[in-house]
């Protein structure tokens, strides 16, 4: 590492710079203090706002039930230096310098926590009335749209599209969701699991148009490739996100096919003294036998402890979490744990047209993932079973009346 100082008997880097003031960045800074780091911590955020949590943006903040979602962190009390409204521009690894819009920032250890940025519909950057929902400013621009009960077209029936459609319907807007695939969540879930969710849209009064590709967006309308014209007081684009890493070009930090930073099992990058955590980084999972890129809140919450421990030489456990996320949509609480790609069997607990059900994925008789709709106990118990790699009895597992923890082999 760079210049060192002694702290609690262990050599510590003098200066840690964290790029990104979202959940991953803030939790990394806090974890460093919690684990005994005594040097300088500088937290750099591109937005001018006090660091805030993102999940409330598509719910309470968007609906005007809360003004913001700032983290309850005493930055001054923890001795954390905040540099807000400061954009990271480049890393000069050989000199241990981060170049920013406010000038160069030297570091001994750099932590990349820049998250992900939403994918735009090409050619819509300057079209009035086209919105994204990723930042506090995005939510602020959308609040009057919902308050005015405008007709809204949502592009994309993924997690964020469904959550925004839910909020817009609650606000009294007429909502149409257009999805290029044949079902909601096509990129996230198998057809048989995602198909029942289509009915949720109709039940809420939301029009869902599948196999509908956007040809162009113009002021006041969305034009589909079949010539259909959908009037739109506002258009909200929710077609995915990509790691916010373009600024790392030329840094020597190795990136993957999706632009993510390729971190190792301690969240170290290919460049010495540089870590990466949260949405901007993938990591190798021994549990699932593949590299995972997880764009969810829990990953940004869990990873920082590994970064802080490794940085301080505290021999952390290998970073190999069971991924977890949740979504509130159309009156349903949806939770997912694990990673189902390599599963060899799928089991239902409950009926998919009912108010509550769970889907379980198994591999070689062990639970590797589950999706729980309105069954939080299944999720809590299932997550522990996945972590433990417990063999399951498939017949018992398929009985929705039986607790998951009582369905072991």
C-alpha positions as CSV (number, residue, x, y, z in Angstrom):
1,X,0.0,0.0,0.0
2,X,1.0,3.6,0.1
3,X,2.1,5.6,3.1
4,X,1.3,3.8,6.3
5,X,0.5,4.7,10.0
6,X,0.1,2.5,13.0
7,X,-3.4,2.0,14.5
8,X,-4.4,-0.5,17.2
9,X,-1.3,-2.6,16.5
10,X,-1.9,-2.9,12.8
11,X,-0.3,-0.9,9.9
12,X,-3.1,1.1,8.4
13,X,-3.2,3.2,5.2
14,X,-3.2,6.9,6.0
15,X,-5.7,8.0,3.4
16,X,-8.7,6.0,2.2
17,X,-10.8,7.6,-0.5
18,X,-14.3,6.2,-1.3
19,X,-15.8,7.1,-4.7
20,X,-19.6,7.1,-4.5
21,X,-21.8,8.3,-1.7
22,X,-24.7,5.8,-2.0
23,X,-25.3,2.8,0.2
24,X,-22.1,1.0,-0.7
25,X,-19.8,4.0,-0.3
26,X,-21.4,5.2,2.9
27,X,-21.4,1.7,4.5
28,X,-17.7,1.3,3.5
29,X,-16.8,4.5,5.3
30,X,-18.8,3.5,8.4
31,X,-17.4,0.0,8.4
32,X,-13.9,1.3,8.4
33,X,-14.6,3.2,11.6
34,X,-16.5,0.3,13.1
35,X,-13.5,-2.0,12.5
36,X,-11.0,0.4,14.0
37,X,-9.6,2.4,11.2
38,X,-8.1,5.7,12.5
39,X,-6.8,7.4,9.3
40,X,-8.5,9.8,7.0
41,X,-11.6,8.8,5.1
42,X,-12.8,10.9,2.3
43,X,-16.2,10.1,0.7
44,X,-16.7,11.6,-2.7
45,X,-20.2,12.0,-4.2
46,X,-21.2,13.3,-7.6
47,X,-24.6,14.6,-6.3
48,X,-24.8,17.7,-4.2
49,X,-27.3,16.2,-1.8
50,X,-26.5,14.7,1.6
51,X,-26.0,10.9,1.0
52,X,-29.3,9.1,0.8
53,X,-30.9,5.7,0.4
54,X,-32.5,4.9,-2.9
55,X,-35.3,2.4,-2.3
56,X,-37.7,5.1,-0.8
57,X,-37.4,7.1,-4.1
58,X,-39.8,4.9,-5.9
59,X,-42.2,4.9,-3.0
60,X,-42.5,7.5,-0.2
61,X,-40.4,10.2,-1.8
62,X,-42.1,9.8,-5.2
63,X,-45.6,10.0,-3.6
64,X,-44.7,13.1,-1.5
65,X,-44.9,11.1,1.7
66,X,-41.3,12.0,2.6
67,X,-39.0,14.8,1.5
68,X,-35.9,12.7,1.3
69,X,-34.2,9.6,2.5
70,X,-30.9,10.8,3.9
71,X,-28.8,8.2,5.8
72,X,-28.9,8.4,9.5
73,X,-25.1,8.7,9.8
74,X,-23.2,11.2,11.9
75,X,-20.5,11.9,9.3
76,X,-18.8,14.6,11.4
77,X,-18.9,12.6,14.5
78,X,-17.2,9.7,12.8
79,X,-14.6,11.9,11.3
80,X,-15.7,11.2,7.7
81,X,-14.9,14.0,5.2
82,X,-17.7,14.5,2.6
83,X,-17.0,16.0,-0.8
84,X,-20.3,16.4,-2.5
85,X,-21.0,17.7,-6.0
86,X,-17.6,16.3,-6.9
87,X,-17.4,14.0,-9.9
88,X,-14.7,11.3,-10.3
89,X,-13.0,11.7,-13.7
90,X,-10.1,9.3,-13.8
91,X,-7.7,7.1,-11.7
92,X,-3.9,7.5,-12.0
93,X,-3.0,4.3,-10.3
94,X,0.7,4.6,-10.6
95,X,0.6,8.0,-8.7
96,X,-2.2,6.9,-6.4
97,X,-4.3,9.9,-7.4
98,X,-8.0,10.2,-8.2
99,X,-8.8,13.0,-10.6
100,X,-12.1,14.8,-9.9
101,X,-14.0,17.8,-11.1
102,X,-12.7,19.6,-8.0
103,X,-9.1,18.7,-8.6
104,X,-6.8,15.7,-7.8
105,X,-7.3,13.7,-4.6
106,X,-4.4,11.6,-3.4
107,X,-5.1,8.2,-1.8
108,X,-3.4,5.3,-0.3
109,X,-6.4,3.0,-0.8
110,X,-9.2,3.7,-3.2
111,X,-12.7,2.1,-3.0
112,X,-14.9,2.2,-6.1
113,X,-18.6,2.4,-5.1
114,X,-20.0,4.3,-8.0
115,X,-23.1,2.1,-8.4
116,X,-25.0,1.8,-11.7
117,X,-26.7,4.2,-14.0
118,X,-30.0,3.7,-15.8
119,X,-30.0,2.7,-19.5
120,X,-31.7,5.3,-21.7
121,X,-33.8,4.9,-24.8
122,X,-31.4,6.1,-27.5
123,X,-32.3,9.5,-28.9
124,X,-34.4,10.6,-25.9
125,X,-31.8,12.6,-24.0
126,X,-33.4,15.9,-25.0
127,X,-37.0,14.9,-25.4
128,X,-39.2,16.8,-22.9
129,X,-41.2,14.7,-20.5
130,X,-38.9,11.6,-20.6
131,X,-37.8,10.6,-17.1
132,X,-35.5,8.1,-15.3
133,X,-35.9,7.1,-11.7
134,X,-32.5,6.7,-10.1
135,X,-31.7,9.9,-8.1
136,X,-33.4,12.2,-5.6
137,X,-33.6,14.8,-8.4
138,X,-35.3,12.3,-10.7
139,X,-37.9,11.6,-8.0
140,X,-38.4,15.4,-7.4
141,X,-39.1,15.9,-11.1
142,X,-41.6,13.1,-11.2
143,X,-43.6,14.1,-8.1
144,X,-45.6,16.8,-9.8
145,X,-46.3,14.4,-12.7
146,X,-48.0,12.0,-10.2
147,X,-49.6,14.8,-8.3
148,X,-51.1,16.1,-11.5
149,X,-52.4,12.7,-12.4
150,X,-50.9,12.8,-15.9
151,X,-51.2,9.8,-18.3
152,X,-48.0,7.9,-17.9
153,X,-46.3,5.5,-20.2
154,X,-43.6,3.3,-18.5
155,X,-41.1,1.6,-20.8
156,X,-40.0,-1.7,-19.3
157,X,-41.8,-4.2,-17.1
158,X,-38.9,-5.0,-14.8
159,X,-38.6,-4.3,-11.1
160,X,-38.3,-0.5,-11.3
161,X,-41.1,-0.3,-14.0
162,X,-43.5,-2.3,-11.8
163,X,-42.7,-0.2,-8.7
164,X,-43.2,3.1,-10.5
165,X,-46.4,1.9,-12.1
166,X,-47.6,0.9,-8.6
167,X,-46.9,4.4,-7.3
168,X,-48.4,6.1,-10.3
169,X,-51.7,4.1,-10.0
170,X,-51.8,4.9,-6.3
171,X,-51.5,8.6,-7.2
172,X,-54.4,8.2,-9.6
173,X,-52.6,8.3,-12.9
174,X,-53.6,6.3,-16.0
175,X,-50.6,4.0,-16.6
176,X,-49.6,2.0,-19.6
177,X,-46.5,-0.2,-19.4
178,X,-44.8,-1.4,-22.6
179,X,-42.4,-4.3,-22.6
180,X,-40.5,-5.7,-25.6
181,X,-40.5,-9.2,-24.2
182,X,-43.6,-11.5,-23.9
183,X,-43.9,-11.1,-20.1
184,X,-42.8,-9.0,-17.2
185,X,-39.4,-9.6,-15.7
186,X,-38.3,-11.6,-18.7
187,X,-34.6,-10.9,-18.0
188,X,-34.9,-11.9,-14.3
189,X,-37.2,-14.9,-14.0
190,X,-38.2,-17.9,-16.1
191,X,-41.4,-17.7,-18.1
192,X,-43.5,-19.9,-15.8
193,X,-42.6,-17.8,-12.8
194,X,-43.0,-14.4,-14.4
195,X,-46.2,-15.2,-16.3
196,X,-48.6,-15.0,-13.3
197,X,-47.3,-11.5,-12.6
198,X,-48.9,-10.2,-15.7
199,X,-52.3,-10.4,-14.1
200,X,-51.2,-8.1,-11.3
201,X,-51.0,-5.2,-13.8
202,X,-54.6,-5.7,-14.9
203,X,-55.8,-6.1,-11.3
204,X,-54.4,-2.7,-10.5
205,X,-55.9,-1.0,-13.5
206,X,-52.5,-0.8,-15.3
207,X,-52.4,-1.6,-19.0
208,X,-49.6,-3.9,-19.8
209,X,-48.5,-4.2,-23.5
210,X,-46.0,-7.1,-24.1
211,X,-44.1,-7.7,-27.3
212,X,-44.3,-3.9,-27.7
213,X,-41.1,-2.3,-29.0
214,X,-40.6,1.5,-28.8
215,X,-39.8,3.0,-32.2
216,X,-39.4,6.5,-30.9
217,X,-40.5,8.9,-28.2
218,X,-41.6,12.4,-29.0
219,X,-43.1,15.1,-26.8
220,X,-46.5,13.9,-25.6
221,X,-46.4,10.4,-27.1
222,X,-44.6,7.0,-27.4
223,X,-44.6,5.5,-30.9
224,X,-44.4,1.7,-31.0
225,X,-42.9,-0.2,-33.9
226,X,-46.3,-1.4,-35.1
227,X,-47.3,2.2,-35.5
228,X,-49.4,2.5,-32.4
229,X,-49.3,5.9,-30.7
230,X,-49.6,6.1,-27.0
231,X,-50.4,9.5,-25.5
232,X,-48.1,10.3,-22.6
233,X,-48.1,13.3,-20.3
234,X,-44.8,11.7,-19.1
235,X,-42.7,8.7,-20.0
236,X,-40.7,6.8,-17.4
237,X,-37.9,4.6,-18.7
238,X,-37.0,1.5,-16.7
239,X,-35.1,-0.8,-19.0
240,X,-32.2,-1.7,-16.8
241,X,-29.0,-0.3,-15.4
242,X,-25.3,-0.7,-16.2
243,X,-22.3,-0.2,-13.9
244,X,-21.2,3.5,-13.7
245,X,-17.6,2.7,-14.7
246,X,-17.0,4.5,-18.1
247,X,-14.8,7.0,-16.2
248,X,-12.3,4.2,-15.4
249,X,-11.1,3.9,-19.0
250,X,-7.4,3.9,-19.1
251,X,-7.0,3.3,-15.4
252,X,-5.9,-0.3,-15.6
253,X,-8.9,-1.5,-13.6
254,X,-10.1,-4.5,-15.4
255,X,-13.8,-4.5,-16.5
256,X,-16.1,-7.3,-17.5
257,X,-18.4,-7.7,-20.5
258,X,-21.1,-5.6,-18.9
259,X,-18.7,-2.8,-17.9
260,X,-18.5,-4.0,-14.3
261,X,-15.3,-3.9,-12.3
262,X,-14.0,-7.5,-12.0
263,X,-13.3,-7.8,-8.3
264,X,-11.9,-10.9,-6.5
265,X,-13.4,-12.8,-3.6
266,X,-12.1,-10.0,-1.2
267,X,-13.5,-7.3,-3.5
268,X,-10.0,-6.3,-4.6
269,X,-9.6,-5.1,-8.2
270,X,-6.8,-5.8,-10.7
271,X,-5.0,-2.6,-9.6
272,X,-3.1,-2.6,-6.3
273,X,-4.8,-0.7,-3.4
274,X,-8.1,-0.3,-5.3
275,X,-11.3,-2.1,-4.2
276,X,-14.7,-2.2,-5.7
277,X,-18.1,-2.8,-4.0
278,X,-21.8,-2.7,-4.7
279,X,-23.5,-2.3,-8.1
280,X,-20.4,-1.4,-10.0
281,X,-18.6,-4.7,-9.3
282,X,-18.9,-8.4,-9.9
283,X,-17.3,-11.1,-7.7
284,X,-16.6,-14.8,-8.1
285,X,-19.1,-16.9,-6.1
286,X,-17.9,-20.3,-4.9
287,X,-21.4,-21.1,-3.8
288,X,-22.8,-20.7,-7.3
289,X,-19.7,-21.5,-9.4
290,X,-19.9,-18.3,-11.4
291,X,-19.2,-14.6,-11.3
292,X,-22.1,-12.6,-10.0
293,X,-23.1,-9.0,-10.7
294,X,-25.8,-8.0,-8.2
295,X,-27.6,-4.7,-8.7
296,X,-29.5,-4.8,-5.4
297,X,-29.4,-2.9,-2.1
298,X,-28.4,-5.8,0.1
299,X,-25.2,-6.4,-1.9
300,X,-24.3,-2.7,-1.3
301,X,-25.0,-3.3,2.4
302,X,-23.0,-6.5,2.9
303,X,-19.9,-6.0,0.7
304,X,-18.4,-3.0,2.7
305,X,-17.7,-5.1,5.7
306,X,-15.4,-7.4,3.6
307,X,-13.7,-4.4,2.0
308,X,-13.0,-2.8,5.4
309,X,-11.7,-6.0,7.0
310,X,-9.4,-6.8,4.1
311,X,-8.1,-3.3,3.9
312,X,-7.2,-3.4,7.6
313,X,-5.7,-6.9,7.4
314,X,-8.3,-8.5,9.6
315,X,-8.5,-11.7,7.5
316,X,-12.2,-11.4,6.5
317,X,-14.2,-14.3,5.2
318,X,-14.4,-14.7,1.4
319,X,-17.2,-12.5,0.1
320,X,-19.8,-15.0,-1.1
321,X,-23.2,-13.9,0.0
322,X,-26.6,-15.3,-0.8
323,X,-28.0,-12.5,-3.0
324,X,-31.3,-10.9,-1.7
325,X,-33.7,-8.3,-2.8
326,X,-37.3,-7.3,-2.4
327,X,-39.9,-5.3,-4.3
328,X,-43.3,-3.8,-3.4
329,X,-45.6,-3.8,-6.4
330,X,-49.3,-3.9,-7.0
331,X,-50.1,-4.6,-3.3
332,X,-47.7,-7.5,-3.1
333,X,-44.4,-7.9,-1.2
334,X,-42.0,-9.8,-3.4
335,X,-38.8,-11.2,-2.1
336,X,-36.0,-13.2,-3.7
337,X,-32.9,-14.9,-2.3
338,X,-30.2,-16.8,-4.0
339,X,-29.3,-17.4,-7.7
340,X,-31.3,-19.8,-9.7
341,X,-29.4,-20.0,-13.0
342,X,-27.8,-23.4,-12.3
343,X,-30.8,-25.0,-10.7
344,X,-32.0,-28.4,-11.9
345,X,-35.5,-28.4,-10.4
346,X,-38.3,-25.9,-9.7
347,X,-41.0,-26.4,-7.1
348,X,-44.1,-24.3,-6.3
349,X,-45.5,-23.7,-2.8
350,X,-49.0,-22.5,-3.3
351,X,-51.0,-21.5,-6.4
352,X,-49.6,-18.8,-8.7
353,X,-53.0,-17.2,-9.1
354,X,-53.4,-16.9,-5.3
355,X,-52.4,-14.0,-3.0
356,X,-49.3,-15.7,-1.6
357,X,-46.9,-18.3,-3.1
358,X,-43.3,-19.3,-3.2
359,X,-41.1,-20.8,-5.9
360,X,-38.1,-22.8,-4.9
361,X,-35.1,-23.7,-7.1
362,X,-33.0,-26.8,-6.2
363,X,-29.7,-28.1,-7.4
364,X,-28.7,-31.7,-6.5
365,X,-31.4,-31.7,-3.8
366,X,-30.3,-28.4,-2.1
367,X,-32.1,-25.1,-2.1
368,X,-30.2,-22.5,-4.2
369,X,-32.9,-19.8,-4.6
370,X,-36.5,-18.9,-3.9
371,X,-39.0,-16.2,-4.8
372,X,-41.6,-15.5,-2.1
373,X,-44.8,-13.5,-2.8
374,X,-46.5,-12.5,0.4
375,X,-44.6,-15.3,2.3
376,X,-41.8,-13.5,4.3
377,X,-41.4,-16.5,6.6
378,X,-40.5,-18.7,3.6
379,X,-37.9,-16.2,2.6
380,X,-36.3,-15.8,6.0
381,X,-36.1,-19.6,6.5
382,X,-35.1,-20.3,2.9
383,X,-32.3,-17.8,3.0
384,X,-30.8,-19.6,6.0
385,X,-31.2,-23.0,4.3
386,X,-29.5,-21.7,1.2
387,X,-26.6,-20.4,3.2
388,X,-26.2,-23.7,5.0
389,X,-26.5,-25.8,1.9
390,X,-29.1,-28.1,3.7
391,X,-30.4,-31.1,1.7
392,X,-34.2,-30.8,1.2
393,X,-37.1,-33.2,0.8
394,X,-38.8,-32.1,-2.4
395,X,-42.2,-33.6,-1.4
396,X,-42.2,-31.8,1.9
397,X,-40.9,-28.6,0.3
398,X,-43.9,-28.5,-2.1
399,X,-46.4,-28.4,0.8
400,X,-47.1,-24.7,1.5
401,X,-48.6,-25.5,4.9
402,X,-45.2,-26.9,6.1
403,X,-42.5,-24.5,7.3
404,X,-39.5,-24.6,5.0
405,X,-37.2,-25.4,7.9
406,X,-39.3,-28.6,8.4
407,X,-38.8,-29.7,4.8
408,X,-35.2,-30.9,5.2
409,X,-34.2,-34.3,4.0
